[in-house]
Amino acid sequence: MTVRRLAALLVLLLLAACTGGGDGPAAVPTADVPGDIVVAGGRDVTGRNGIRQQLIDAWNRRQEQAGTGYRARLVELPGSADEQRSQLLGALQSGSAAYDVVILDVTWVPEFAAAGLVRPLPDGVLDADVVESVAGTARWDGRVHAVPFNSDVGLLYYRRDHLRDGGLQRTELDGGLDWPELEAMVNSLDENPPEGYEKGWTTQLAAYEGRTVNAVEAFASAVPGLALTDADGRYRATVAELADGIAELRRRTQAPYLLQDAVHSDEAATLGDFAEGRTAFLRHWPYAYRTLHQTLGPDRLGVAPLPGRAVLGGQNLAVTAASPRPGKAVELIRYLTGRASERCLLDAGFAATRVSAYTDDAVRCTAPAASPAPSGEPADRMPRDAAGRPAYARRILLPALRNAVQRPRTAQYGAFTQTFTGRLGALFGASPPTDAALAQGLDAALRKALPG
C-alpha cells in the first residue's frame, strides 16, 4: 500500500469514527482532520462584522502566524431563535452540514446533549472565573457539554426625561426598585403624562420565547425556588404554584400599566416603542444598552436591575459529535471564551460570562477591531467606567447575572416552551380565564408535554 493510499484510508477511518451511530456521542478520533473549523449560530446582535467575527478573525491570525493550516469560519443562520434551533437540529441529525462548533441557546444544551449531537467536554473548560449561575447552563446529566460564550439577563431600562417631565423626584434607579414602587411611579406619570407618553412599560409578550421569558420571571418572583422541572427535566410544579405565578403575570400585564402593543411585540418592536417615548420603562436584554444610548444618550436613558427575578439567557459553544477536528474545535472555544475575549464581548455590548471581565482592570480586549476610535473616545457614546467597560456592567449587570434564574432545564424544552407560551396566551385574550382555571389547564398540558 502506498503512503498516499494509507493516508487516505486513515482519513476515512477518522471520519467514520466521528460520524458514528447510535444514541451517544461519536468516538473521539485519535487525530484531527485538517480543514476549516465551521462555527454555526444565530445572528450577532452587535451587527455586521460584529465582535464574534472579530474574535474569530483574531484566532485565524494566530493560526496563520503559527502555520497550523487551520482556519475558523462563522456561518450565521437566518430566522428566529426557534427557526435556528430547527436548522441546527436538522443539519446535525441528517449530517447535511459540516459544522464543528455550534452556538446554542442556553435552553438547548440538554436537548442537543441528550440526543448525542454534541460531545461531552473536559471539566477543565469551566473554571472558577465563570459566573456560577452561567456555568450551570453548560452542564447536563452530570457532564459538561458546552462552554458559556455570551450571557444575557433581563434588565429594566427607563426614560430619565419622562420621569423628570412627569414631576417625579426620583430619576436615578440604579439601586433598583420593586414592582409596587414601579406601579406607583407609573400612577404618578399617568396623572401628569410627559409628551408622547402612553403607558408605563412594555415588554416582549408575542407568542414566542419572549412570552416564556416574561412568564418565568413572573412565576419565579411569585414563588421563590420554583423551577417547574427538576435536575433530570421532570415536571414538578403544583397547580397552586402555577396559579400564584399566573396571578403575578396578570398583575404585570394589566391594562393600567402595560402598553397594549406589548402582547404582539418582540425585542425589536418594544425597543422602538420605548425609544419613541411611548413608555417610561422597558424590560429588555443587555445589548439594548448600546443601541438605546445611540438614540437617547445618558441624559435620557437609565438602566436598573429588573424588579423581582430576572431570567438568564445567552449562548454557549459546543463541539458537534460529527466534527472530524474536535481537539482543534475545543482549542478555538477556549480562545473565544477566554478572559480577553470575554472582555471584548462585554465592551461590545454583550453580557460577559467571566467575573474577571467585570472586576479585573488588567483584563483588556486585544482584538484590534474592538479598540476605541483614534481620538480615544468610543464611537458609540456608551458611558464607560475608568477601565473602559460599559459604565453599568460591574454594579448592575454582574449582580443581575449572579441573581438570575434559569428557564426549565429539560431535553424537551421545545415542547415545554410551546405548551407554556400557547396556554398562557389565553391571559391576553378578550375573555381571560381565572387564575385557577388557567393553572389547571396549564398543569394538565405540561404533564403531557414533559416527563413526570
N, C-alpha and C positions, 0 to 999 in steps of 0.2 A: 504494500500500500504506500502511495506517495505521501510526502509531507502535506501537500495541498489537500488530498482526499482525507487524510487523517484530521486535519484542522476543520474541514467542513463537517465531518462526522461528529466531532466534539461539539461544534456549534449546535447541530441538530439535537444532540443529546441534552445540551443545556436548555434549549428551548422547550423540549419535551418535559424536562423536569420542572420548568417554570409554569407551563400551562396546566399540567397535571389534570386531575379529575376528582370526583367525589365532593364531599361537603366541606372539607377542611382546607386550610391554606396549602398552596403548592409547595413542594420541597424547595429549599433554598439552593440554588446552583453553587457549585464549588468556585466558580469564577464568573465575573460579569462579562456580558457580551458587549463589545464596543458599539457605540452609536449615540444618537440623540436621546436625552432623557426628557420625555414629554410630560409636562405638568398640565393637568386639565382641571378647570374650575370655572366658577361664575365670573361675571364682570368685576373688574377692580373699580370700586367706588371713588378712587382718587383720580380717575379719568384716564385719557389716552396716555400711553407711556407712563402709567402710574407707578407707584412705589414697588409693587410686586415685580413688574417688568424691570425696573431699575436694579432691584436686588438680584434678579436672575442674570442680568447683563453683567453685574459686578462679579458674580460667581463664574460666568463664562470667561471673563478676562483672566481670572486666576487660572482656569484650566488651560487657556491658550499660552499663558506665560510658563506653565509647568509642562506643557506639551503632552497632556494626558490623552488627547483625542476625544474627550467627552465634551458635550455641549448641551445645555438645557434649553428647552423651547416651551413657551407658555401658549396654551390653547384656551381661549375664553369661550365658554359655551353660551349660546343665546337663551333668551327666555327668562321666566321667573325662576325662583328657587325650586319650586316643585317640578318645573319642566327640566331644570338642570339635573335634579336628582334622578328623574326618569331616564334622561340621556345617559348619565353615568352608569346607572344600573344596567340598562340595555347593552351598553358598549362592553362592560366588564363581563356580563353573563354570556354574551354571544362571542366575545373576542373580536368584535368588529373594529375596535380602535386600539392602537398600541400605546396605551397610557402607562407610564411608570409611576407617577405620583398623581394623586387626586386630592383636590381641595374639597373637603367635606364639611358641610354644616355640622355644628356640634351635635345636633339631634340625629344625624345619620350614622354616626360611628357604630352604634350597636347593630344596626341593620346590616351594614356592609361587613362588619366583623363576623356576625353570626352566619352570614351567607358564604364566608370564606373568600370574599372578593378582595380583601386587604390582608396584609401579613401582620402577624404579631411582631413587635419591635423590641429591641433590648430595653430593659427597665431604665438604663442609664440615659436614654434620650429625654427623660423627665428628671430635672434636678430641683433642688430646693428653691431656686430663684424663680421658678414658675409660680404664678399666683395660685394658691392652693385650690380655690374654687374652680379655677380654669383648668387645672391639671386633671380634675375629676372627669372632665368631658372626654379625655383621651383613652380612658380605660373601659373595657367591657369583659365580663366573665373572668375577672381576676388578672387580666393581661393588658399591656399597653398596645393599642392598635393604631395610634395616631399621635401627632405632636401638635400642640396648640400653636397656631400661626398668628392670627389676629383675633382678638376677642371683641365683645360687644356687650353692652348693658343699657337698659332703659334709663334715660335722663329726662329731667324737666327743664325745658327752655322757656324763658319768659321775656316779655317785652317791657324793658325798663321805662320806655316812653309812655306806654299805656298806663303803667302803674302811677307814674308822675302826673300824667294828664288827667287821670281819674281821681286825683286827690289823695292817693294813698301815701302814708308816711313811710311805709316800709318798701323800699325799692331794691334792696340788696338781700338776696335769699340764699347766699352761699351756705349758710348754716342749716338749710333745709327747712321744711315745713311738713305738717301732716295734712290729711285730706280735709278735716274740719277747718283748718286755717286757710287752705286754698279756697274752699267753698265760701268762707267769709269774705275773702278778697274779691271773689267773683261777684258776690252780692253787692259789695260796695261799688264795683265797676258798673254793674247794671244800673245803679242809681245815678251814676254820673259817667256815662259811656264816653270814651275818647273817640275821636274821629275815625271812622272806618270799622270800629269795633262792633261785633255782632254777638258773640258768645264767649264764655270763659276760656274753654280749652278745646283742643282737638287731638285725635289720636287715630290709629290705624284699625278700623273695625270692619273693613270689607271682608268678604268670605274667602279669606286666605290665611296664611300663617300669622299675619298681624293680629287677627282676631284671637287666635290661640294665645299669642304672647300676652295681650292685654287681659285676657281672661285668667291665665295662670297667675299673673301679677295680682289680680284682684283676689283670687282664691287663696294664694299664699299669704296675702295681707290679712284676710279674714280668719284664716285657720292656720296659725303658726305650726310649722312642721308638716303640713300637708304635702305629700309627694305624688299622690294619685297612683303611682306604681312603686313597687319595692325594688331592691337592687337587682332582682332577676327579671324585671319587667312585668311582674304580675300585678293586675289591678287590685287596689287595696282601699279605695275610698269608701265612705258610707254615704247614704242618702242625706243624712243630716249635715255632713261636711259640705257636700255639693250644694245644698240649699243655702248654707251660710256664704259660700263663695259666689253663688248667683246673686244673692242679695247685695253683696258688695259691688259686683259688676254692674248691677242695675243702678245702684246709687251713683256710681261714677259716670254713667252714660245717660242719665236722665236729662230731659229737655232743658231745664233751667240752666244747666252748666255746659253741656256738650254742643258743639256745632253740629247741626243735623247732618251736614255732608259727611261727617266722620264715619257714618255707618256704611258708606260706599267708598271710603278713601283708603289709599295705600300710603307708603312713605313719601312718594313724590307729591301727591295731592295735598297731604297735610303740611308738608314743607312749604308749598306755595301759599296755602291759606294763611299760615302763620306769618310768613314774610310779607304778605299783603296787608297784615294788620287786622284780619277778621277775628282773631282770638288773641288773648293775652298770654296763654300758656299752650305748650306743645309737648307731648310725650314723643321722644324720638331717640335715635342712636347717636353715638359719639361723632360719626363722620359728618353729621349735620352741623356741628360746631364750626367747622371751617367754612362750609357752604354759606351758612347764615351770616357769618362775620363779613363775608364778601359783600353782602347786600346791606346789612344793618349797621355794622360797626359796633364797638364796645359800648358806646353811649346808649344804644337802644336795645342791646341784647345781653341777657344774662343766662346762666345755666346753673342748675342746682341738682342735688340728689332727687330722685323720684320719690314722692311720698309713698310710704308703705314699702313693700318688697318689689324689687326690680328683677326682671328675667335676664339670665345670662345668654348671650348669643355668641356668634363668631364662627370662624372656620379653622379646621385642623388639617394637617397634611398627613397622608397615609401612603404607603407603598403598596401597589397592586400585587395581588397574588401571581399574576402572569408576567410581571416585569422580568426581563432577562438580565437586568442590571440592578438588583436590589441593593447591593453594597454601595454602589455609587449614588443610588437614589437616597439612601439614608444619609450619606455624606452631604448631599445637596440640602436635605431637610435640616440637618444640623446647622448648616450655614444660614439658611433662610429664617431659622428660629433662634439664632444665636443672639447674644447680648447687643451687639452693634446693630444687627438687622432689626431687632425689636424696637430699638431706639429710633431707627429710620421710620418704622411703621407708625410709632407714636407721633413723631414730628409731622408726618404726612396727614394725620387725622384719624388713624385707626386707634383702637384701644390695644396697647401692647400687652403681651401675655407674661412678661417678666417684671418682677418688682424692681430690678436694677434700672430699667428704663425710666422709672418714675423717681427713683431715690438716689441714684449714683451719678453725680455730676461728671465723673470721669468717663462714663459710658457715652460715647458720641456716635452719631451716624457717620459712616465712612463712605457711603455711596455718593459719588460725585454729583449726580444729578439732583440729589436731595439737599445740596448745600444752599445757603441763603443767596440772595441776589448780590451782585458786585458791591453794592452800597453797604452790605452787611445787614440790611433790613429784609425780613421775609416778604416775599411778593404778595402773600395772601392777606396781610394786615391782621392776621390772627394774633391776639395777645399772647405773649410768651413770657416765661419766667427768666431769671438771670442765666440759666443754663440753656435756654433756647427751646424748652419744651412748651407745649400749649399751656397757658397760664393756669388752667383749671385742673390739669392732669393729676398732680400729686394730691391736692386737697379734696378733690371731688371725684374724679374718675377712678382712682385706685381704691378708695374706700367703697365705692359703689360696686366695683368688681368683687371685692372681698365679701360683701354682704349679699351678693346676688343669689338667686335660686335658679336651679335648672328646671327645664321642662321635663316631663316624664322620660325616664331612661328605659327604652324598650326597643327590641328589634322590630316591633310592629308599629313604629312611630307614625308611618304614613296612615295606617288605619286609625290610630288614635286621633291625630290632628284632623282628619277628615270628619270623623264622628263628632269630635268636640266642637269644631267650627260649625258644622251643619246643625247640630242640635241647639247650640246657643244662638243661632240666627233668629229663632222664634222670639227672643228677647227684644229684638229691634223691629218686629212686625207691627201691624196695625192693632192687633189684639193679643198682646203678650200674655203667656200663661202665668200663673202664680209661681213663686219660688219653689214651693213644694212639688207642684205638678211637673215643672221643668226638671227638677232634680230627679224625680222618679224616672222620667223618660231618659235622661242622660245616663243615669246609673245602669238602666237596663241595656242601653245601647253600648256603653263601654264594656259591660260584662260580655257582650257578644264579640266585640272587636278585639279584646285583649285576653290573654290567658289569665285565669283566676286561681 
